[in-house]
C-alpha cells in the first residue's frame, strides 16, 4: 500500500489479489516489452551520439577528464544535440504507442478497472473507494490522474514480478530441492 498525491488530492493504492495480478500482468506484458525495446534502442542511440569514449578518459568540452575530480564548470547545450535526443525519445516511445493502439478496448478497460479498483481517495476525513461496481465515483478525475494511478498500481503490484521475469530481481530465486543421486 502506498500513498500518492495528485493535483492536491490524496490517493492510497492497494494490493490486487494474485489472480488479478496474473491477468493484468499478461495483458500489460506487451507494453512492458515495448518499453524495454524502445528504451534499449534509445540508450544505444544515445551512446552513439556521445563524443569520445565513455567512462575514464572521456572528453567533456574538449578537456581530458581522466584523473580530474570534477567536470568543467562550463556546460553548453547544443540545440542540434537536444533535437536528436528528443527524436530518440520519440523513437523509444513508438513501440509502446504501437502496442497500446493495437490493444483491444476490452483489455485496456480491464487493466484500468482492475488497477483502479484497489485505489482509494481521501475525502478529508477518511479514504473511500475510487470505484464501485466498475464505475469511477469521482467526476473530476482526468486522464493524467487516471494514468498515473494505474501506473502506480502496476508498479506496486507487478514491478517485482516483471523484474523477476527478466532476471533482474534477486528476490524469489528458485533453488532446486531434489535429492542428489547416490
N, C-alpha and C positions, 0 to 999 in steps of 0.2 A: 504494500500500500504506500502510495506517495501523494504528496500534496503539490499542487501546481496553481499558480495564479496567472490568469489570462485576462487582459483588459479590465483589471481591477476586481475580477470575480475569482473566488477561491473554489477549486475543484479537488476532489480526492479520487484517485484511481484505485481500483481494487484488483482482486485476483480472479481470473476466469477459471472455471473448472477444467480439469485436464482434457476432457473430450472437446470442449470448445477451443482450447488451446491447439489441439491437434488439427481440428478443422480449419481454424484461422491460419495456422502455420502452413498447411498445404495450399491454401488459396493465396497466401502472401508470398510464398516461396519464389514464384516467378519474378515478382517485384524486387525481392532481395537479390536474386541472381542478376537481374538487370542493373541494380545499383552497383553490385560488385564488378560487373563487366565494365560499366560506364566509368566508374571511378578508377579502376585499374588502368583503363586506356588513358584517362585524363592524367593520371600520375606519370605514366610512361611518356606522354606527350610533353608534360611539364619538365621532366628531366631532360628531354631532348632540347628544350629551349634554354636551359641553364648554360651560362658561359663557363668554360673551363671545367676541370674535374670537380666532383662533389666530395666534400669531406676535407681532410687536411690538405693544405696547399691550394685551396680554392681561391679564385681570383674575384675580388669584390672591388668594383670601381677602379680596376686596373692595378690594384695593390695585392701583393702576395701576402696571404694571411697566415701562412704556416708559422707557428711559434708565437703568433700575436695573441694577447689575452683578450682583446675585444675588437670588434669590427670597426671600420672607419665611421666617423660621426656623420658624414655626408651620404645620404641615400637619395638617389634620384629615381623618379618614376618615369619610365619610358612609355608614352602613350601607345606606341605600337605593341609593346610587350603586354600592356594591360588589355588591349583589344584581343590579342592572341589568347591570353588567359581566359577572357570572357568566352571566346569561341570554344576553348577546350571545355569549359564548364557546361556550355550548351550541348556539346558532343557527349559529355558524361551523362547528362540528363536525358538524352534521346532514348536510350534503351528502356529507361523507366517509363517515359511517356508512352512509348510504343506498347509496353506491356499493360499499362493502365488503360489505354484507349481500347485495347483488344479485349479487356476483361468484360465478361458478361455483367449486365446490370445487377442480376441476382447475386452474383458472387461479391461484387463491390458492396452492395447493400448488406449482405451477410456479414462481411468484415466490419463495416461501420456499426451495425446494430449490435453485434456480439461485443465489440470493444466498448462501445458507449454504454452498454447495459451494466458494466461494472464501474461506472463513473457516478460520483455524487457531487452535488453542488451545494455550497454553503448559502443559506438564506439569511445569514447573520447570527442565527441562534443555533442552528444545527445543520448537518448535511442531509440532503434529500436526494433520492434517485434522479438522475438526469433523464432517464427514460422509464416509461411504464407502458406495458403492452406493445412494445415495439415502436412507440412514438416518443419524440422529444417532448419534454414537459415545459420547455422554455422557448419562447419565440425569438429571443434576442441573440441566439447562438448563430454566428456567421460561419462561412465555410472555413475561414482560417482557424477559428477556435475548434470547430469540429475535427479538422485535420490534425491540429496539434494534440488534441485529447486522444484521438485514435492512435497517433504515433507514440504517445506516452504509454498507452496501454500495451501496444505491441512490444515496445522496448522492454517494459517491465515484465510482461508475461512470457515473451518469446525470445528476448535477447540472448539469454543464456543457452537456449536450445539451438539457435542459429549459430552461435559461436561453437558449440559442441559439434554441430553437423559439419562445419568446415574445418574442424580440428584446431581451432584457435583457443578453445577453452580448456583449462586443466581440470576443472571440476567434473566429477562423474566419469572419470576414465574407467573403461571396462578392464577388468582383470580376470584371467582365467582361474577357475577354481576346480578344474577337473583334476582327478588324481593322476600323478605321474606314473608312467609304466614301470613295472618292476622287473 
